[in-house]
Each structure stands twice: as structure tokens, then as C-alpha cells.
Amino acid sequence: MADEIFGHPRLAAIYDALDPDRTDLCHYVELARRLDARRVLDIGCGTGVFALMLAD
């Protein structure tokens, strides 16, 4: 279920700006790297920041 505050498209556009420090995801990117993961299923919610980090 989406956070109601970000349900409106204009508010969704600022979602990442309100939480710009996503260094918490670096641990998971490193884990995928160590496991030599070729596929990762990102079932989280958000704007795709984690998926983009993995794609790098």
C-alpha cells in the first residue's frame, strides 16, 4: 500500500528529495556483489533507487 501522502503525482516527484541519503542500501548492493548475483528481485516500495544502484 502506497503512503497516502505520496499518492498524488506531484508529491511522488519529490519523494527522493525528502530522503536523499540512501547509503543504507550500499550494504545490499555489496552483498549482491559478493554473492556474484546476476539477478535481484527488488520487491520494495519506492522510486527505483535501489534498482538503479544494482544496475550500476
Buried (B, 14 or more C-beta within 10 A) or exposed (E): EEEEEBEEEEEBEEBEEEEEEEEEBEEBBEEBEEEEEEEBEBEEEBEEBBEEBBEE
